């Protein structure tokens, strides 16, 4: 996927129409653009954040790293989302407790940390956007906790694939069994076995390089 060449003005106007005109003008004047390649690290555990990040293109995967380098998947950020942790860490000058990397080529809108206080005071739509971002990310974390505490692995896999297909607006899920296992904190063998059972139930078709999701879903553009 090629990164967009749209100027920051078009990205902000297209993705954040809820922002008041004065805020959009402020961001156009002060925000920057950062292009990220697929699999490139966006944020590392222990890193200080110098800017708040808005997602303009691509998907960003957030995860916790274990002591042995293992990954525990948390959630994805998509175009139109903001990174709540970048808001908190940048404003309070704290280090990040999680890591993030691009799933595919991505474009980020970056807002210098020194502007955050003024934005919260001057622009009501930004204030409400920040609150909504915190609420959404909190709900994502509650979902993660519920998955681990109350759902079996086959249920977690079903929800994971359904959500991935809906978010990418595509029935072709181009993730390896190992990648899915990493995200769900399981093993490749367990995931492969569960996927085979799902295929027998008519929920997926397992192809050489991708998984085809067969369940009926309302897609954005299909």
NUKOLFI-872276 format. One record per residue (C-alpha): x, y, z; residue in three letters. Coordinates in nm, 4 decimals. Layout:
# residues N
<<X Y Z> 'ALA'>
...
This chain:
# residues 222
<<0.0000 0.0000 0.0000> 'UNK'>
<<0.1382 0.3398 -0.0917> 'UNK'>
<<0.1256 0.6245 0.1569> 'UNK'>
<<-0.0954 0.9185 0.0806> 'UNK'>
<<0.0564 1.2372 -0.0583> 'UNK'>
<<-0.2352 1.4496 0.0628> 'UNK'>
<<-0.1344 1.7683 0.2445> 'UNK'>
<<-0.2151 1.7933 0.6139> 'UNK'>
<<-0.5039 2.0319 0.5381> 'UNK'>
<<-0.6900 1.7704 0.3305> 'UNK'>
<<-0.6245 1.4936 0.5822> 'UNK'>
<<-0.7576 1.6986 0.8720> 'UNK'>
<<-1.0626 1.8228 0.6829> 'UNK'>
<<-1.1449 1.4734 0.5508> 'UNK'>
<<-1.0860 1.2716 0.8687> 'UNK'>
<<-1.1898 1.5142 1.1414> 'UNK'>
<<-1.4912 1.7082 1.0129> 'UNK'>
<<-1.6234 1.7268 1.3709> 'UNK'>
<<-1.3472 1.9728 1.4609> 'UNK'>
<<-1.4540 2.3361 1.4647> 'UNK'>
<<-1.3121 2.5478 1.1774> 'UNK'>
<<-1.0757 2.7380 1.4078> 'UNK'>
<<-0.9290 2.4117 1.5409> 'UNK'>
<<-0.8817 2.2700 1.1922> 'UNK'>
<<-0.7044 2.5886 1.0875> 'UNK'>
<<-0.4856 2.5697 1.4006> 'UNK'>
<<-0.3877 2.2090 1.3239> 'UNK'>
<<-0.3202 2.2856 0.9581> 'UNK'>
<<-0.0816 2.5596 1.0706> 'UNK'>
<<0.0942 2.3594 1.3424> 'UNK'>
<<0.0647 1.9834 1.2851> 'UNK'>
<<0.3172 1.7714 1.0985> 'UNK'>
<<0.3055 1.4558 0.8874> 'UNK'>
<<0.5003 1.1369 0.9585> 'UNK'>
<<0.5155 0.8472 0.7114> 'UNK'>
<<0.5611 0.4992 0.8585> 'UNK'>
<<0.6473 0.1804 0.6720> 'UNK'>
<<0.4714 -0.1481 0.7443> 'UNK'>
<<0.6226 -0.3241 1.0502> 'UNK'>
<<0.8069 -0.0059 1.1498> 'UNK'>
<<0.8085 0.0748 1.5210> 'UNK'>
<<0.5990 0.3791 1.6089> 'UNK'>
<<0.6410 0.3738 1.9853> 'UNK'>
<<0.8574 0.1717 2.2230> 'UNK'>
<<0.8215 0.0880 2.5903> 'UNK'>
<<1.0140 0.3455 2.7941> 'UNK'>
<<1.0072 0.6077 2.5195> 'UNK'>
<<0.9194 0.9721 2.5853> 'UNK'>
<<0.6521 1.1121 2.3558> 'UNK'>
<<0.7163 1.4523 2.1977> 'UNK'>
<<0.3859 1.4729 2.0111> 'UNK'>
<<0.0260 1.3585 2.0185> 'UNK'>
<<-0.0549 1.1278 1.7274> 'UNK'>
<<-0.3631 1.1136 1.5036> 'UNK'>
<<-0.3955 0.8276 1.2548> 'UNK'>
<<-0.4478 0.9471 0.8962> 'UNK'>
<<-0.3827 0.6250 0.7033> 'UNK'>
<<-0.3077 0.2604 0.7780> 'UNK'>
<<-0.3463 0.0687 1.1029> 'UNK'>
<<-0.1301 0.0811 1.4141> 'UNK'>
<<-0.1037 -0.2174 1.6452> 'UNK'>
<<-0.0614 -0.1499 2.0184> 'UNK'>
<<0.0780 -0.4205 2.2448> 'UNK'>
<<0.2571 -0.4909 2.5718> 'UNK'>
<<0.5974 -0.6554 2.5707> 'UNK'>
<<0.6851 -0.9293 2.8175> 'UNK'>
<<1.0186 -0.9851 2.9855> 'UNK'>
<<1.1174 -1.2453 2.7282> 'UNK'>
<<1.0174 -1.0251 2.4328> 'UNK'>
<<0.6742 -1.1822 2.3863> 'UNK'>
<<0.3896 -0.9593 2.2717> 'UNK'>
<<0.0428 -0.9229 2.4233> 'UNK'>
<<-0.1938 -0.7635 2.1729> 'UNK'>
<<-0.4151 -0.4802 2.3004> 'UNK'>
<<-0.5951 -0.3121 2.0093> 'UNK'>
<<-0.5584 -0.1439 1.6703> 'UNK'>
<<-0.5792 0.2261 1.5866> 'UNK'>
<<-0.7368 0.3191 1.2526> 'UNK'>
<<-0.7720 0.6355 1.0421> 'UNK'>
<<-0.9617 0.8992 1.2375> 'UNK'>
<<-0.8408 0.7595 1.5718> 'UNK'>
<<-0.5974 0.9211 1.8124> 'UNK'>
<<-0.3450 0.7508 2.0355> 'UNK'>
<<-0.4712 0.8153 2.3894> 'UNK'>
<<-0.1398 0.7101 2.5399> 'UNK'>
<<0.0504 0.9611 2.3298> 'UNK'>
<<-0.1826 1.2279 2.4705> 'UNK'>
<<-0.1197 1.1228 2.8301> 'UNK'>
<<0.2532 1.0545 2.8020> 'UNK'>
<<0.3249 1.3688 2.6013> 'UNK'>
<<0.1260 1.5992 2.8292> 'UNK'>
<<0.2652 1.4583 3.1549> 'UNK'>
<<0.6139 1.3943 3.0155> 'UNK'>
<<0.5919 1.0276 3.1103> 'UNK'>
<<0.7414 0.7305 2.9288> 'UNK'>
<<0.5200 0.4899 2.7382> 'UNK'>
<<0.4309 0.1585 2.9010> 'UNK'>
<<0.3368 -0.0041 2.5708> 'UNK'>
<<0.4759 -0.0483 2.2213> 'UNK'>
<<0.3196 0.0241 1.8830> 'UNK'>
<<0.4041 -0.0631 1.5239> 'UNK'>
<<0.2465 -0.0134 1.1831> 'UNK'>
<<0.0525 -0.3073 1.0429> 'UNK'>
<<0.0812 -0.1584 0.6941> 'UNK'>
<<0.2153 0.1650 0.5463> 'UNK'>
<<0.0750 0.4438 0.7607> 'UNK'>
<<0.0540 0.8199 0.7798> 'UNK'>
<<0.0421 0.9983 1.1155> 'UNK'>
<<-0.0549 1.3551 1.1972> 'UNK'>
<<0.1669 1.4772 1.4799> 'UNK'>
<<0.0811 1.7620 1.7163> 'UNK'>
<<0.3677 1.9081 1.9258> 'UNK'>
<<0.3210 1.8438 2.2978> 'UNK'>
<<0.3608 2.2105 2.3905> 'UNK'>
<<0.0336 2.2917 2.2112> 'UNK'>
<<-0.1843 2.0499 2.4069> 'UNK'>
<<-0.2718 2.2739 2.7017> 'UNK'>
<<-0.3831 2.5603 2.4790> 'UNK'>
<<-0.5878 2.3256 2.2588> 'UNK'>
<<-0.7751 2.1860 2.5582> 'UNK'>
<<-0.8565 2.5378 2.6786> 'UNK'>
<<-0.9391 2.7037 2.3465> 'UNK'>
<<-1.1183 2.4396 2.1388> 'UNK'>
<<-1.4265 2.2657 2.2737> 'UNK'>
<<-1.4354 2.0080 1.9942> 'UNK'>
<<-1.0786 1.9044 2.0792> 'UNK'>
<<-1.1715 1.8716 2.4476> 'UNK'>
<<-1.4632 1.6410 2.3608> 'UNK'>
<<-1.2484 1.4482 2.1110> 'UNK'>
<<-0.9899 1.3790 2.3814> 'UNK'>
<<-1.2597 1.2593 2.6230> 'UNK'>
<<-1.4104 1.0332 2.3570> 'UNK'>
<<-1.0650 0.8951 2.2742> 'UNK'>
<<-1.0043 0.8060 2.6395> 'UNK'>
<<-1.3489 0.6436 2.6626> 'UNK'>
<<-1.3010 0.4378 2.3453> 'UNK'>
<<-0.9570 0.3126 2.4445> 'UNK'>
<<-1.0815 0.2260 2.7943> 'UNK'>
<<-1.3598 0.0176 2.6388> 'UNK'>
<<-1.1022 -0.1548 2.4163> 'UNK'>
<<-0.9017 -0.2496 2.7256> 'UNK'>
<<-1.2139 -0.3790 2.9010> 'UNK'>
<<-1.2782 -0.5987 2.5972> 'UNK'>
<<-0.9240 -0.7360 2.6216> 'UNK'>
<<-0.9751 -0.8144 2.9901> 'UNK'>
<<-1.3108 -0.9801 2.9214> 'UNK'>
<<-1.1555 -1.1894 2.6433> 'UNK'>
<<-0.8782 -1.3196 2.8660> 'UNK'>
<<-1.0915 -1.3695 3.1755> 'UNK'>
<<-1.4216 -1.4977 3.0386> 'UNK'>
<<-1.3825 -1.6294 2.6826> 'UNK'>
<<-1.2371 -1.9552 2.5600> 'UNK'>
<<-0.9677 -1.9410 2.2928> 'UNK'>
<<-1.2045 -2.0485 2.0147> 'UNK'>
<<-1.4416 -1.7630 2.1098> 'UNK'>
<<-1.1526 -1.5152 2.1199> 'UNK'>
<<-1.0351 -1.6312 1.7774> 'UNK'>
<<-1.3844 -1.5930 1.6304> 'UNK'>
<<-1.4172 -1.2359 1.7650> 'UNK'>
<<-1.0634 -1.1508 1.6515> 'UNK'>
<<-1.1202 -1.2638 1.2917> 'UNK'>
<<-1.4631 -1.1030 1.2689> 'UNK'>
<<-1.3261 -0.7708 1.3935> 'UNK'>
<<-1.0225 -0.7865 1.1654> 'UNK'>
<<-1.2400 -0.8527 0.8603> 'UNK'>
<<-1.4742 -0.5660 0.9475> 'UNK'>
<<-1.1926 -0.3193 1.0221> 'UNK'>
<<-1.0077 -0.3916 0.6991> 'UNK'>
<<-1.3330 -0.4058 0.5021> 'UNK'>
<<-1.2069 -0.7260 0.3429> 'UNK'>
<<-1.2951 -1.0946 0.3665> 'UNK'>
<<-0.9326 -1.1897 0.2955> 'UNK'>
<<-0.7425 -1.1948 0.6254> 'UNK'>
<<-0.3755 -1.1900 0.5340> 'UNK'>
<<-0.2296 -1.2940 0.8659> 'UNK'>
<<-0.0247 -1.6038 0.9311> 'UNK'>
<<-0.1271 -1.8517 1.1979> 'UNK'>
<<0.1818 -1.7439 1.3939> 'UNK'>
<<0.0835 -1.3767 1.3803> 'UNK'>
<<-0.2656 -1.4566 1.5067> 'UNK'>
<<-0.1187 -1.6738 1.7817> 'UNK'>
<<0.1059 -1.3864 1.8919> 'UNK'>
<<-0.1867 -1.1439 1.9055> 'UNK'>
<<-0.3967 -1.3874 2.1080> 'UNK'>
<<-0.1094 -1.4980 2.3320> 'UNK'>
<<-0.1448 -1.8575 2.2176> 'UNK'>
<<0.0590 -2.1052 2.0110> 'UNK'>
<<0.0574 -2.1548 1.6347> 'UNK'>
<<-0.0471 -2.5173 1.6800> 'UNK'>
<<-0.3541 -2.4229 1.8855> 'UNK'>
<<-0.4591 -2.1530 1.6386> 'UNK'>
<<-0.4119 -2.3852 1.3400> 'UNK'>
<<-0.6241 -2.6522 1.5071> 'UNK'>
<<-0.9023 -2.4044 1.5896> 'UNK'>
<<-0.8966 -2.2577 1.2388> 'UNK'>
<<-0.9352 -2.6066 1.0947> 'UNK'>
<<-1.2433 -2.6590 1.3125> 'UNK'>
<<-1.3812 -2.3226 1.1984> 'UNK'>
<<-1.3289 -2.4302 0.8373> 'UNK'>
<<-1.5234 -2.7496 0.9038> 'UNK'>
<<-1.8073 -2.5371 1.0459> 'UNK'>
<<-1.8128 -2.3247 0.7298> 'UNK'>
<<-1.6926 -2.0028 0.8968> 'UNK'>
<<-1.3637 -1.9695 0.7066> 'UNK'>
<<-1.1736 -2.1107 0.4113> 'UNK'>
<<-0.8027 -2.1689 0.4713> 'UNK'>
<<-0.5910 -2.0744 0.1692> 'UNK'>
<<-0.2169 -2.0790 0.1204> 'UNK'>
<<-0.1515 -1.7120 0.1981> 'UNK'>
<<-0.4726 -1.5919 0.3574> 'UNK'>
<<-0.7854 -1.6862 0.5495> 'UNK'>
<<-1.1179 -1.6120 0.3805> 'UNK'>
<<-1.3860 -1.5038 0.6241> 'UNK'>
<<-1.7239 -1.6483 0.5213> 'UNK'>
<<-1.9563 -1.5143 0.7888> 'UNK'>
<<-2.1973 -1.2482 0.6661> 'UNK'>
<<-2.0860 -0.9037 0.7805> 'UNK'>
<<-2.2031 -0.5565 0.6796> 'UNK'>
<<-1.8977 -0.4030 0.5148> 'UNK'>
<<-1.8438 -0.0329 0.4622> 'UNK'>
<<-1.7960 -0.0433 0.0870> 'UNK'>
<<-1.9325 -0.3816 -0.0137> 'UNK'>
